[in-house]
């Protein structure tokens, strides 16, 4: 027998998923392909910079650890 809480949970998730899909489609339709290309370039530059800064942080941390050990 189907429990009522399982049924309502499924309906709730389905409605939320449908709503999210609708708004995601609206977001995608709101920009031209040229704008998406610019967003992609800016995003890749941002993540490249973030990767560089993260690597730099851990390299400095490693160098300080080596200096503290006397290597």
C-alpha angles and dihedrals in degrees: 000000000000114000117225094229091055091050095049092046091054092048091048093051091046092051092047092049092048091049092048091049091051094051092043089054090049089052092050093048092049095073133057121234089254091055091049089051090053091047089051093050093047091045093051091048090050093050091045090054091045090052091049093050092047091050091047091051093053093044091054090047091051092048092051091049091051091048091051090053091048098243 
